[in-house]
Every structure is written in structure tokens, then in C-alpha cells.
């Protein structure tokens, strides 16, 4: 996959991680990606072994990461990455702005629009929509249910991981399950119950390689660096989740349910 914005006649074009490129990364390559965007100032001066050790992967993984971005090797990746930093004239003065800019650049392509269309089509055909999440994701689920209801698709939210899923009420329904890690055991058990009762699942997670994404019928991922306070509190930005929810909701207004 070539770098977005890169052409044969413009080898020094800045690197942009588009959504299609990110979707090709496996779990180890995503570890390299997250390290790179969190330590962008150091990357141009690092050797491949230093990057591999810092990211907790092998040099082979780093090379695969570079080649999936259209680079012949780490040296070319490092040069292009340095040039992209030099050409970036945006003034970033607050924590997190770089990550948000990377996200919005990554989804500015037809591939991501197609994913949104596919998710909206699943939701439009459903008789019921349920937003599911716990903690911060539960709060976002409540917001999502209200937003969808505002645009004409009545929705409910579930923020209780032990909510009983034991009837055919969920047949021809869509559960939109929100989870940053996609590895919360209670959410995975709930997802299995939804599937058993023939309820379609759309997962919105930080990575498409997580367990929840694999259980879901359809996944949308946003690939943001995860930030933890202590060992239990995840404060990874949820701006991409809000954007995805609102974008799908607005897409529903263009194709309202019958």
C-alpha cells in the first residue's frame, strides 16, 4: 500500500497513515505505529534495532511495517518521516492534537466512507438498535442512542454488562458495541449472547485485531494511542468514537429507514 499523498514523481511527499494502510497492520505492526506517532521527534534519529526494542517487536516486524507503507526499508521510512515533520507547518501546542490530526487525515479517503456506508446500511435495515458499553463507553453509548433517535432511528443503550439477553427480541436488531480495548471479558460474553440470539453486531474499537472485532459482524476501528492512569483507568481519547457515531447517524438521514 503506497503512502497517501505519495506519487512516483514526488518521493519526498509527507507520510500520512490512511485508514486503509492502518487496516493492513497486524497487532505487532500496530505496536510500531503507536510508538512512532507517540515519539515522532525521536524516530528520524533511531536505528531499526532501537525502534524494534523500544516498541517491543522484532526488526522483521519493523521492516514489514515500513513496506506496508510503501517504503523499501527503514532508511527510506525514516527519511520520509523526517521530511513529513519538516513540512508540517501546523503549530501543535496541546497534548493530543497530533494524534487527532493523524486520525482525521487517516479517514479522509473513499475506503473509510465505504465502511461508514456499510455500517449505516446494516443499521438502517434493523428493527432495533442498541448501543452497548460500560464505563466511558457506556456514556458514549447513551449519547449515541440519543443522537440516532434525534435523526429518526429510535435506539436504546445498555450500560450493564449483565443485562439479560435471553429472548428472540433481538432478532433483526443491531447491537453497536463500544470498547477501546475490545478485550473486556463481560463485553465479549455479552457479544456472544447477542450473536446466539441472531442479533447483528457492529463493534467500534481501537483495533480491528481485538477479540471483540473478531466476534462482530462488522468492525470500525480508529487506531489511537492508548493512555492509562494506573492499571485500571483508560483515558484514550474518544473523539474518534463520537465522530464515527455522528457520521453514521447523519448518513442515516440520507437513507432513512422505511
C-alpha positions as CSV (number, residue, x, y, z in Angstrom):
1,X,0.0,0.0,0.0
2,X,1.6,3.3,-1.1
3,X,1.7,6.2,1.3
4,X,-1.2,8.5,1.0
5,X,-0.1,11.6,-0.8
6,X,3.0,9.9,-2.3
7,X,3.5,9.8,-6.1
8,X,6.3,8.4,-8.3
9,X,7.3,12.0,-9.2
10,X,7.2,13.2,-5.6
11,X,9.2,10.8,-3.5
12,X,9.5,13.3,-0.7
13,X,5.8,13.7,-0.1
14,X,4.9,13.6,3.6
15,X,3.9,10.3,5.2
16,X,0.2,10.0,6.0
17,X,-1.2,6.9,7.7
18,X,-4.5,6.5,5.9
19,X,-7.2,4.1,7.2
20,X,-6.6,1.5,4.5
21,X,-2.9,1.3,5.5
22,X,-3.7,1.0,9.2
23,X,-6.2,-1.8,8.5
24,X,-3.4,-3.9,7.0
25,X,-1.3,-3.8,10.2
26,X,-1.3,-6.8,12.4
27,X,-1.1,-6.5,16.2
28,X,2.7,-6.2,16.3
29,X,2.8,-3.7,13.5
30,X,0.2,-1.6,15.3
31,X,2.6,-1.5,18.3
32,X,5.2,0.0,16.0
33,X,2.7,2.5,14.7
34,X,1.6,3.6,18.1
35,X,5.2,4.0,19.2
36,X,6.1,6.1,16.1
37,X,3.3,8.6,16.5
38,X,3.9,9.0,20.2
39,X,7.7,9.5,19.7
40,X,7.8,11.2,16.3
41,X,10.6,13.6,17.2
42,X,13.0,10.7,18.0
43,X,12.2,8.5,15.1
44,X,14.4,10.2,12.5
45,X,17.4,9.6,14.7
46,X,16.7,6.0,15.7
47,X,18.2,2.8,14.3
48,X,15.9,0.0,13.3
49,X,17.1,-2.1,16.2
50,X,16.5,0.8,18.6
51,X,12.9,1.2,17.3
52,X,12.2,-2.5,17.4
53,X,13.4,-2.7,21.0
54,X,11.5,0.4,22.1
55,X,8.3,-0.9,20.5
56,X,8.8,-4.4,21.9
57,X,8.9,-6.1,18.5
58,X,11.5,-7.7,16.1
59,X,13.3,-5.8,13.4
60,X,11.5,-8.0,10.9
61,X,8.2,-6.6,12.2
62,X,9.5,-3.0,11.7
63,X,10.6,-3.9,8.1
64,X,7.1,-5.3,7.4
65,X,5.6,-2.1,8.9
66,X,7.8,0.1,6.5
67,X,7.0,-2.0,3.4
68,X,3.2,-1.8,4.1
69,X,3.6,2.0,3.9
70,X,5.3,1.8,0.5
71,X,8.9,2.1,1.7
72,X,11.7,-0.2,0.6
73,X,13.1,-0.3,4.0
74,X,13.7,1.5,7.3
75,X,16.1,4.1,5.9
76,X,13.5,5.3,3.4
77,X,10.8,5.3,6.0
78,X,13.0,7.4,8.3
79,X,13.8,9.9,5.6
80,X,10.2,10.3,4.5
81,X,9.1,10.6,8.1
82,X,11.7,13.3,8.8
83,X,10.6,15.2,5.7
84,X,7.0,15.0,6.8
85,X,7.9,16.6,10.1
86,X,9.7,19.4,8.4
87,X,6.8,20.0,6.0
88,X,4.2,20.0,8.8
89,X,3.6,23.7,9.5
90,X,0.8,23.2,11.9
91,X,1.5,24.5,15.4
92,X,0.8,21.8,17.9
93,X,0.7,23.3,21.4
94,X,-1.5,20.9,23.3
95,X,-1.3,17.3,24.2
96,X,-3.2,15.0,21.9
97,X,-3.6,17.3,18.9
98,X,-1.1,15.4,16.8
99,X,-3.0,12.1,17.4
100,X,-6.3,13.7,16.5
101,X,-4.8,15.2,13.3
102,X,-3.5,11.8,12.4
103,X,-6.9,10.2,12.9
104,X,-8.7,12.7,10.7
105,X,-6.1,12.5,8.0
106,X,-6.3,8.7,8.1
107,X,-10.1,8.7,7.4
108,X,-10.1,11.3,4.7
109,X,-10.4,8.7,1.9
110,X,-13.1,6.7,-0.1
111,X,-12.3,3.5,1.8
112,X,-13.4,4.9,5.1
113,X,-16.5,6.4,3.5
114,X,-17.4,3.0,2.2
115,X,-17.1,1.5,5.7
116,X,-19.5,4.2,7.1
117,X,-21.9,3.4,4.3
118,X,-21.9,-0.3,5.0
119,X,-22.4,0.3,8.7
120,X,-25.3,2.7,8.0
121,X,-26.9,0.1,5.7
122,X,-26.8,-2.5,8.4
123,X,-28.4,-0.1,10.9
124,X,-31.0,1.2,8.5
125,X,-32.3,-2.3,7.9
126,X,-32.6,-3.2,11.6
127,X,-35.8,-3.0,13.5
128,X,-34.0,-2.2,16.8
129,X,-30.6,-0.5,17.6
130,X,-28.8,-1.0,20.9
131,X,-25.7,0.9,21.9
132,X,-23.7,-1.2,24.4
133,X,-20.8,-0.2,26.5
134,X,-19.5,0.1,30.1
135,X,-17.7,3.0,31.8
136,X,-16.9,5.8,29.4
137,X,-18.1,3.6,26.5
138,X,-21.4,3.3,28.3
139,X,-21.7,7.1,28.5
140,X,-20.9,7.3,24.8
141,X,-23.5,4.6,24.1
142,X,-26.1,6.7,25.9
143,X,-25.1,9.7,23.7
144,X,-25.2,7.5,20.6
145,X,-28.7,6.2,21.3
146,X,-30.0,9.8,21.8
147,X,-28.2,11.0,18.6
148,X,-29.6,8.2,16.5
149,X,-33.1,8.9,17.9
150,X,-32.7,12.5,17.0
151,X,-32.1,11.6,13.4
152,X,-35.1,9.3,13.3
153,X,-33.7,5.9,14.2
154,X,-35.0,5.1,17.7
155,X,-32.3,3.5,19.7
156,X,-31.7,2.3,23.3
157,X,-28.5,1.9,25.3
158,X,-27.2,-0.8,27.6
159,X,-24.5,0.0,30.1
160,X,-25.0,-3.1,32.3
161,X,-22.7,-6.0,31.2
162,X,-25.1,-8.4,32.9
163,X,-28.1,-7.3,31.0
164,X,-30.3,-10.4,30.3
165,X,-30.1,-11.4,26.6
166,X,-32.4,-14.4,26.6
167,X,-35.2,-13.9,24.1
168,X,-35.8,-13.5,20.4
169,X,-36.5,-9.8,20.9
170,X,-33.0,-9.2,19.5
171,X,-33.8,-10.9,16.2
172,X,-33.4,-8.4,13.3
173,X,-31.6,-6.0,15.7
174,X,-28.2,-4.4,15.6
175,X,-26.0,-4.0,18.7
176,X,-23.4,-1.3,18.4
177,X,-20.8,-2.4,21.0
178,X,-18.2,0.3,22.1
179,X,-14.9,-0.8,23.6
180,X,-11.5,0.7,23.5
181,X,-9.5,-2.5,24.1
182,X,-12.1,-4.9,22.7
183,X,-10.9,-7.4,25.3
184,X,-13.3,-6.7,28.3
185,X,-14.5,-10.2,29.2
186,X,-18.0,-9.1,30.2
187,X,-18.5,-7.4,26.9
188,X,-17.2,-10.4,25.0
189,X,-19.7,-12.6,26.8
190,X,-22.5,-10.2,26.1
191,X,-21.5,-10.1,22.4
192,X,-21.7,-13.9,22.2
193,X,-25.2,-13.8,23.7
194,X,-26.3,-11.2,21.0
195,X,-24.9,-13.4,18.3
196,X,-26.6,-16.5,19.7
197,X,-29.9,-14.7,19.5
198,X,-29.3,-13.6,15.9
199,X,-28.6,-10.0,16.7
200,X,-26.1,-8.4,14.3
201,X,-23.0,-6.8,16.0
202,X,-21.2,-3.7,14.9
203,X,-18.1,-3.1,17.1
204,X,-16.3,0.3,17.4
205,X,-12.9,-0.5,18.8
206,X,-9.4,0.9,18.8
207,X,-8.0,-2.0,16.8
208,X,-9.5,-4.5,14.3
209,X,-7.3,-7.3,15.7
210,X,-9.0,-7.4,19.1
211,X,-11.3,-10.2,20.2
212,X,-14.5,-8.1,20.0
213,X,-13.8,-7.1,16.5
214,X,-13.3,-10.7,15.5
215,X,-16.7,-11.6,17.1
216,X,-18.5,-8.8,15.4
217,X,-20.3,-8.9,12.1
218,X,-18.7,-5.6,11.2
219,X,-16.0,-3.5,12.8
220,X,-14.9,0.1,12.7
221,X,-11.5,0.9,14.3
222,X,-9.8,4.2,15.0
223,X,-6.2,3.3,15.9
224,X,-5.4,5.9,18.6
225,X,-2.6,5.6,21.2
226,X,-3.9,4.1,24.4
227,X,-3.3,6.1,27.6
228,X,-3.8,4.5,31.0
229,X,-3.9,6.1,34.5
230,X,-2.5,3.4,36.8
231,X,-3.5,0.0,35.6
232,X,-7.3,0.3,35.5
233,X,-8.4,3.7,34.1
234,X,-8.2,4.1,30.3
235,X,-8.2,7.7,29.2
236,X,-7.7,7.1,25.5
237,X,-9.4,9.9,23.6
238,X,-12.9,9.1,22.5
239,X,-13.2,11.9,20.0
240,X,-12.9,9.4,17.1
241,X,-15.8,7.4,18.5
242,X,-18.1,10.4,18.7
243,X,-17.1,11.3,15.2
244,X,-17.9,7.8,13.9
245,X,-21.2,7.7,15.7
246,X,-22.3,11.1,14.4
247,X,-21.1,10.4,10.9
248,X,-23.1,7.1,10.7
249,X,-26.1,9.0,12.2
250,X,-26.0,11.7,9.6
251,X,-25.6,9.0,6.9
252,X,-28.9,7.5,8.1
253,X,-30.7,10.8,7.4
254,X,-29.6,10.5,3.8
255,X,-31.1,7.0,3.6
256,X,-33.8,7.0,6.3
257,X,-35.4,3.7,7.3
258,X,-38.7,2.8,5.5
